[in-house]
Amino acid sequence: MRESLNVFIFRLRHLLRRRQLERDLEDELAFHLTMREQQLEEIGSSDPRAAARRHFGSVAYLREQCREAWTFVSIDQLWSDVRFGVRLMVKNRGLTAIVVLSLSLGIGATASIFSLLDSWILRPLAVPESGRVVRILSGTSANPIAPLSYPDFESVRSGTRSFEGVTTTWGGNQVAWLAATPAQKPRLVAVTVVDGEFFQTLRLVPAVGRGIGPDDDRVPGRDAVVVISHGLWEREFAGARTAIGRTLRINSKNLTIVGVAPRSFTGDDPFMRPEAYVPRMMIRALFGEDAHVTDRGAREWGVLARLKSGVTVDEARQDVDRVAGQLQQSYPETNRERRLTVFSQLGYRVAQNPDVVMTAGMFFLIAGLVLAIACINVALLLLSTSSARQHEIAVRIALGASRRRLVRQLLLESVMLSTAGTLGGLAIAVLGARFIASIEMAAGFPVSLDTRVDVRVILVACAVGLVSGLASGLVPAFRCSRGNVTGPLKSSDARIGGMRTPWARQAVVAIQVAAALLVLVLSGSALDGLRIHRNVDPGFRIENVLTMVFFPAAMHDAERNRSFYRQVVERVRAVPGVRAASLGYLPFGSYHEASDLTIDGYTMPRDQRSLSILSAVVAPGYFDTLAIPIMRGRAFDAHDTAKATRVAIVNEVMAAKYWPNADALNGRINILDSPAAGTLRVVGVARTIKYQSLQEQPQPFLYLPIEQADPGVMALLVVGDRDPATLMPLARRAVTDVDPDAPIVDMRTMFQHVRQRALSGDRLAAQIVTSVAAAGLTLAIFGLYGVMAYAVSQRRREIGVRIALGATSGRVLRMVLMQGLKPAAIGMLAGIPLLLVLRSIAAETFAPADPLDSLGYVVVLLLAVAAFACYVPARRASRVDPNTALRCE
C-alpha cells in the first residue's frame, strides 16, 4: 500500500508539473500571436522586409522554446524512471544479483572470445587509413598464398597505377639476438627487415627521431641503422629522447638507433611483435643470407601497398592481374601459371589461416549459445516478478499511464540491469584476455597471443549488453504492461496470474537446456580431443630425453657453429648418466625450414617449378638418440663431411610419394635457391614421425647432414639413465664450459616439450570451451531453479489444497520434480538434431574426437543438474503448511 501511495504521489507531481508547463506554453504562444498581428500591421504600413524578418524570427524562437520544453519533459521523465529503477534494484537485491551475474557471465564470455577473434583475424593494422592498406601475394593452384620474389615486387611497383606506395618486408619477422647495452645479456626478439618505403607507405610517424628512408636502403651493409619499437624504448631507455643516436646490438652487430616506432604500431603479424626494424640492405650483415634481389624464383618477400583514393580492391586486383599476365609472357620459366592477387588485411588473414578462422568461429558460436542462455535466464527471472508487480502496474494505468510509458519504464529497468551486467562482463573479459595472453605459444621465442580489452572489445561488449538487455526485457515488459486493471486493484494478494507454469515458459526452459546441451557436448569433444592427442604416438623417444635449444648469435658463420656444436656434444656425452647425445631437429619446434627442390625422375605439375618440402639439419647419432628407425639404407655418420658426396635421408612418405615405382635409395634430389643448393643422393629412408603437430597427416620430410649444411638453430638431445631433469645442471655446465655465453634458448625434458608445444592448441581450445561451458551450465542451473521456484510460489494455494485433501509430501515432491524435469528432457531431445548439424564443424575443429562420444555423459550431467535445481523448490513445496496457504482464502 505504501508503495502504491508513493507511485500515486509521484504521478500527481508529474501531472502538475506537466500542466504548469502546458499553461506556460499557451501564454507564450498567445504572446507571439499578438506579436504576429502587430507585424502584419507593420507590413501594410512600413518596411515589409523588416517586419517579415521579425515575424519569422519570432516563429523560429517559438519552435525552439517548444522543442526545449518537450525535451525537458522527456529528460525529466527519463530521470524519474532511472531513479525508480534504482530503488527497485536496491529493494530486490537478490534478484538483481542473479540477473547481473547471469548477464556478466554471458557478456564476459562473448567479449573474451571476441578479443581472441580480434587478435587473430579482425584487428586492423594500426596505421592511418588502414582500410586502404592491402596485401599483394603470388600463388598457384597448388599454393594460392605465397610471397613475391623481389624482381616481381619491382615489376608490380613500376607497372601498376592503383597504389600510392608499395613496400616490402623480407621473410616475415626474423628471430634475432638483441642487447640494448654492451653489458646486457642478449635475448631473442622478433626483427622486421623493411625497405626504404615502409614507413612512408604505411604513414607511420615515429614517436621520436625518424623512420627508415630510401637513403638507408641503397648500399649493402653501409647504413647500420635501426628503428626500435615503442615498448623497447620505454623498457630499455625509459622513454628518453637521448636514445636516438645510441647503439643497439643485433646478432653481434652494432646498429645506430635513428627512431622509435609509434606506440600503437606493433607490426603486421598477429602473433609476433617486432622489437626492431632494420633496412633491407643489412640482411647479409645481420643474418648471413643473400637478399635474393635478382632471383625471380626466390619468393620470400611480403608486399604491402596503399590504395589510391577512390580505387577499390577489385580495381587494384585487376591492375595487378594485368602485370601478372605480362610476367607470365616475359618470364615463363619462373612465372608460368603463376598469378598475382590483392587481399584486404582481413581477407589475407582468413586465407592464410582458415583453420584459425574455423576455430575462432566455433568459439564464438559457443559464446553466443552461452549468451542466449543468459538472456533466457534474465527473461525468465523478470517474468517471474511480473505477477508481483501487477498491482503496481494497475495503479499506474489507473492514474493515466499509457502502455508505451510503461513499456519504456520496464525496458529501462532491463537496460540498467544489462549495464551492470556489461560492467561485470568487461571485468570477466579482462581476466580472460590476460589468461589467454599468458599462454606460452613457443618456449623461448617471441610468439604470443595479443589479446586485450581495448576500445573495440568495449564497444562490442556494450552493444551485446544493450541488445541482451532489450531482448531479455522485451517480453516481460509487454507482458506486464498488458495487465488487467480491475483484478489486481481488487485483490490484496500480489500473486495474481496463472496457477500453472504456462507452456511458453516451459518451451523457453527447453530452449535453454538445448543450448546448454550443445555447449557441454562441444566442451566434452574438446576434452576428448586433448585426451586422444595425448595418447598419440609421435614416432620418436619421449621418456628420459633432455632437450636444449641453441640459437647462435653469429648464425652466418657456419664453420664456427659446427665447431661449437662438436665440442658441446663431446662434453655432454662425457657427463655421468648420459647414454646418448646428438644434435638436430626438435619435433614441434619453430625452426624447421622448407626447401625448394626437384627430384630426378619425378614429373612436376605443369604450373609448378619446384617442390616445397620441410627439411632439417641433423648430426650423426640423431636417429639412434630419438629411436627413429632407419627403414632402408643407413643413417648419417662421420664420413658425411663437407668434402664427401652430398647426401640426404628422406622419410617413408616422401619415398613413397616421389619414387612410387622405384627405390628411393640412391635417388637424386636437387636443392634450389639456397646456400645449400646442389645435388644430393638419398642414402636412407627413415620412419615417418610427427613433425609439427600430433594431429597432422603424414607428410614428406628431408634430413640433411650437419657437416654439409648450415646448422643454424639446433637442439641438443640427451638420453639419460635417470630422470632427465636431474641432468639439466650437469648438461648446462658442460655447455658453458665450451662457451660461457652459450646461446641457450630453452631447456626442458622432451615430455614437457611435447606437452607444451604439441598440445598447446588442443589445450587452449579445451580450456576456452570448458570455461565457457561451465558458465553455460551455471546459467542453466540458475534458470531451472528460478523457474521452479517461481512455479512453486504461484502454486502455493493449490499445493496447500492438495495436502489438505490428503496428498502426501512424497507425492507432492514427485509431482513438482516431474514437472520440472519435463521441459529439461524435451530440451535435451531437441538439442540432439542441432548437435548433428554441428557435428561436422566440431569434428574438424576438435578432430579426431566425435562430439557424440560425450553425449551420454552430458545427458546424465544435465539430468542430475536439472534434478538438483528442481529439488530445492520441490522440497519447499512438499513442506507447505495448508493452514498458512489457505488463510488468505
Buried (B, 14 or more C-beta within 10 A) or exposed (E): EEBBEEBBEBBEEBEEEEEEBEEEBEEBEEEBEEBBEEBEEBBEEEEBEEBEEBBEEBEEEBEEBEEEBEEEBEEBBEEBBBEBBEEBBEEBEEBBEBBBBBBBBBBBBBBBBBBBBBBBBBBBBBBEEBEBBBBBBBBBEEEEBBBBBBBBBBBBBEBBEBBBBBBBBBBBBBBBBBBBEEEEEBBBBBBBBBBBBBBBBBBBEBBBBBBBBEEBBEEBEBBBBBBBBBBBBBEBBEEEEEBBEBBBBBBBBEBEBBBBBBEEBBBBBBBBBBBBBBBBBBBEBBBBBBBBBEBBBBBBBBBBBBBBEEBEBEBBBEBBEEBBEEBBEEBEEBBBBBBBBBBBBEBBBBBBBEEBBEBBBBBBBBBBBBBBBBBBBBBBBBBBBBBBBBBBBBBBBBBEBEBEBBBBBBBBBBBBBBBBBBBBBBBBBBEBBEBBBEBEBBBBBBBBBBBBBEEBBBEBBBEBBBEBBBBBBBBBBBBBBEBEBEEBBEBEEEBBBEEEBEEEBBBBBBBBBBBBBBBBBBBBBBBBBBEBBBEBEBBBBBEBBBBBBBBBBBBBBBEEBBEBBBBBBEBBBEBEBBEBBBBBBBBBBBBBBEBBBBBEEEEEEEEBBBBBBBBBBBBBBBBBBBBBEBEBBBBBEEEBEEEEEBBBBBBBBBBBBBBEEEEBBEBEBBBBBBEBEEBBEBBBBBBBBBBBBBBEEBBBBBBBBBBBBBBBBBBBBBBBEEEBBEBBEBBBEBBBEBBEEBBBBBBBBBBBBBBBBBBBBBBBBBBBBBBBBBBBBBBBBBBBBBBBBBBBBBBBBBBBBBBBEEBEEEEBBEBBBEBBBBBBBBBBEBBBEBBEEBBEBBBEBBBEBBBBEBBEEBBEBBBEBBBEBBBEBBBBBBEBEBEEBBEEE
